[in-house]
């Protein structure tokens, strides 16, 4: 019963958020139902109320990633957070030594170049201005509310961070091609999460789970149809390097320099990367640039007196500090609650002890301009 009560909390919170907008909404479910429908999503939002999300029946176990890509690529981006906060996961993610043969040191540069080529491949990128050019009934705030809710869903079903990042990328890519009404935005979100879960997870939630978590706002047939529409729109190009993909590589560079794993730095990076998903302004940046910006801001947060960038990072990432400035400021505004303050799912997630409460960390209000000056070798 505890799982049911937790499951229903998320959806009710989103309903309250949408209701606060004062827009015409879908018919309200009976009082005994507390799952959330996002069909009333609007431009304005209030802080989430009590969240309830229900997973019918038994609780889900932690799922491992389904590795269906090349072995070399899998080894480079081997998941270190299989079980969030576990010592073993942290050791795999950040403690690998540079001479570890599993890290494919001989061709890691070729793999990185391959990932960089993939992220700029036509069809794998969302339009940077799709809300202005394609969408007539949606806003950046509505998108933020949807992403915030998807974070809660991924937590409830114990989904991997890669699943969340992929789902958001599918949403943005689909919205770059098709106009969607606000009543269908949540349907797009759950269908995208379903596809990402099938791609990444060994035991993904089933369609009924995703119908239920929307308070049965959508039928199973509607979810399956939207799933097919998304896949066709993406031309079945489901594999895409995300912020998480590049962040994993960049984090290893720092951990090798530190000689020992720094869990606080790792978790702070995860937190900032997920915060970046909330802001529509980050859609225009390549995932690798956002990942580099997250590393920059995480270092500045923990070690504010040291320069957040270095020649090694500049060489490994291919980005100079000046190229990161705009994105770093967007993510810092999210970190300091200058924007997206009402979207609290990620903040609550990373305020847990298993993530070392990194959401409570704040960077200095201003980043010195000297930190964005290009480094000379």
N, C-alpha and C positions, 0 to 999 in steps of 0.2 A: 504493500500500500504506500510505502514511503516513495517508491519509484514513481507511482502514479501521481502522487501529490507534487513531486518535483517536476514531473513532465508537464503537468497542467499549468504550472506557475509561469512558464515562459510565454505561452500563448496569450494568457490573460494580460500580462504586462504589455504586450504589443497592442492588444485591443485597446487598453487604456490610453496608450500613446496615440493611436489613431483617433480615438474618440475625442481626445483633447483638441484635435484640429477643428472640430465642429463641422466636419463635412458630412454629406449624405453617406450613409454607410449601408453595408449589407444587413439583412435582418439579424437581430441579436439572437444567439442561442438561448435555450432555457437557462435559468439561473444556476442550476446544478452543474452546467458545463462551464469549465474555466479555461479551456484551451484557447489559443490565440488565433485570430484571423487578422491578416494585415490588409484586408480589402479596403479599409477606411483610411489607409495611409495618406498623409498630407504633408504640406510644406512645413508645418510647425510641429514641434514635438515637445512633450514634457518628460521629465525624468521618469524612467520606467518604474512602474509600481511593483507590487509583489508579483514575482514571476512564478508561473506554474506550467510545467511541461510534463506530460505523462507519457511514459513508455509502457504500453500495455504488456501484461504478463511479466516475464522475468527480466531482470536487468541484463544489460549487454556487457560482454567482456571487452577488455581492451583489444583493439585489432591491430594487427601488424600490416605493414605496407605490402602490397602486391607488387613485386618488382618485375615488370614486363618489358623493361628496356635493356639496352646493351649492358653486359656485365661490367664493363669498365666504368660506364656512367653511374651504375648502381653503386659501385664501390666508392666512387668519389663522393656521392651524395648520400651515403649510407645513413639511415635515420638514427640520430642519437637520442631522440626523445620518444622512443617507442612507448615507454611507460613514463609519463611526465614526472619529472623530478626524481627519477630513480638514479642511484649512483652509477649503475652500469651504463644507463643511457647517456648520462653526462660524460662518462669516461670515453665512450665511443665517439660522441659528438665533438668534444673539444680536446681530448687528451691524446689523440693519436700523434705519434712522433713522425717527424718528417721522413725517417728512413723506413717506415712501416711499408712493406711491399704491397699491402692491401690498398694503400692510398694511390697506387698507380703513378708514382712520381715521374716515371719515364715518359708518360704521354698525357699528364694532367693538363698541360698547356693546350694540347690538341682538343681535349674534351671541352675545355673552357671556350675555345674558339668555336667549337661546334654549337655549344649552348648559346653563345652570342649571336651566331648566324640564325639559330632557330627563333630567337626572340624578335628579330626584325623581319622574319619571313612574312610575306603578305598573307593575310587571313588569320594570323596568330595574334594580331594586335587589335585592340579596340580603338575606335576613333576617339581622339582626344576631346572632341566637342560634340559627341553624339547626342547629348541632352538638348543642345541648341539646334542641331541640324535634323535629327531624326525624331526625337520624342516631343510630343505635344502635351502630354498629360502628366509628365513626371518631372521631378526636380532633384537637385543634388541631395537635398535633405531626405527625400523619400528613399533614395538609394542608400544613404547612410543608415536609415532605420532598418532597411532590409538586411544590410550586411551585419548590423548589430544583432539582429534576430538570428541570422545564420550562425553567428558565433555561439549563441546560446544553444542552438540545435546541435551544433557539432560537439559541444561540451556534454550535452545530455546523452548523446549516443556514443560518446567516447571516440570520436573520429579524429584522424590524424590532422596535424596542421596543414599538410600538403593537400588534403581533401578540401579544407576550407579555402585555401588560396586558389585552387583550381576552380572551385565552384564560383567564386567571385569573378574570376577571369571569364568563365563561360557566360555569366550574367552580362558583363560589360560587352563581350563580343556579340552576343545576341542582340542587345539593345543598340548596338552600332549598325544593325541591319534591319531591324523591325521595330515599328512603333508599337508600344505596349501601353494598355490602359492601367491606371493605378489598381484597379480591381484584379488585374492579372499579374501584377508584379510579384506577389508572394508565390503564385503558381510557378512562375519562372524560377524563383529562388529555390523552391523545393525540388523542381525537376533538375536544375543544375547541380544541386547537392546530391541528388540521387545518382546522376551520371558520374560525378567526381568520386563518390563513394564506391561505385562499381569498379571504377578504374584503379583506385588506390587501396581499397580495403579488402581483406580476405573475406570477411563476413559483413557486408554492408547491410544497413537497415532495409527492410522491404518497402514496397510501395504503400502498403497499409499503414506503416509507421509514419510515413510522411503525410499521408492524408490525415491521420489522427492528430498529428502535432499542429496542423492548421485548423483544428477544431472541426474537421470534416467540411471545411468550406469548399473543398474541391473533391470530386469523386476520383476513384481509382482510374477511371477511363480518361478523365481530364489530365491527370498527372502523366499517364503513359503517353497521351497524345502530345503534350507539351515536351516530354522527353524526346519523342521522335522529331518534333519540330526543331528543337535545339540541336540535335545531332545532325540533321540535314543542313541546318544553317551553318554549322561549324564544318560542314563537309567531312564529318567524322574525324576531324583533326583535334583529338582530345589531348594529345601530349603537348605540353607547353612549359618551358622553364618559367618558374614563378619567382617572386621575391625570395621565397623560402629556399629555392634551389641555389641561388647565388649567395644568399646569406650564409648558408651552410659552408660554402667554399671559403668565403671571406673570413668567417669566424675561425676556421682552422688556421689561417695565416696568423691571426692574432694569438691564438692559443699556443702555437709553436713558438712565437716570440716570447710569450710569458713563461714558457718552460713547464707550466703546470696549469691544469684546467681552472678557469675562473667561472664558476656557475652563475654568479650574479651577472657578469657581463653577458653570458649566453642567454639567460632568461630575459634580461633587459632587451637584448636584440630581438628575441621572439616577440616580446610585448610591443616594441616600437613597430615591428614589421606588420603585426596585425592591426595596430592603430592606423597605419597608412592605408589599409584597405577601406577605412571609413570615409576618407576624403576623396571626393570626385576629382580634385585638383591633381592627385597623384596618377590618374589614369594616363595622362599625357607623357609620363616618364616611363622609360624602359624598366623592366623588373630589376635588371642589374644595377641601374642607377639608384633606384629606391633602396636596394639592398646595401649599396655602398653608403648611401646617406644615413641609413639606420646604424651602420657600423660607426660612422663618424659621430653621430649624436650619442650613441651608447658610450663611446670612449670619452666624449666631452662630459657626459653626465657623471661618470665614475671617476675620471681623472681630469678635472677641469683645468688644472694648471699645466698640463702637458698638451702638446699639439695633438689634435685628434687624428691627424693624417701623417703619413710618412712616405718616403720614396718607395718602399717595398709595396705598400698598399696601392700607391699610384701606379706602379708597374703591374701589379697583379690584377687590379680591377680595370685599369685603362682609363680611370677618371682622375682629373685634377680637382683640387678643392673648390676652385671657382665654378666648376660644372655642377657641383653638388649643392651650392648655396641655396637655391630656390627650394629644392625638395627638402633639405634639412630644416629650413624654417617652417615649412608646412607641417612636417612631422613633429617639430618642437612645439608648435601651437597646439597640436593634439595632446602632446604629453603634458603641457602646462594648462590644459583645459581652456585655452583661449578659443578653441573651436571644438565642436562635437562634445561639449560638456554633458549633454543629456544622454549621450550614448554610452552606457556604463557597463555593458556586458564584458568587454575586454578588460576594463579596469578591475572589475570584480574578480574576473578569472585570474589575473596576475597579481592580485592582492592576497593570494593564498600562500601559505607557508611553503608548500612544495615548489613554488616558483620564487621563493625567497622574498615575497612581497615587493617585487620590483616596481609594481604600479605606484607604490608610495614614494619612489625616488623622483626627484625633480632636478632638472638641469638648471644652471644659472640662467636668469631671465634673458640675458643678452650674450651672444657668441661674439667674441672679438673679431673684427674684420680681418685682422692679421691672420687668423686661422683659415681664411678662404683665399689667401694669396697662394699662387702656384709655387710649387716646390721646384727648386733647381737641383739637378744631380751634380 
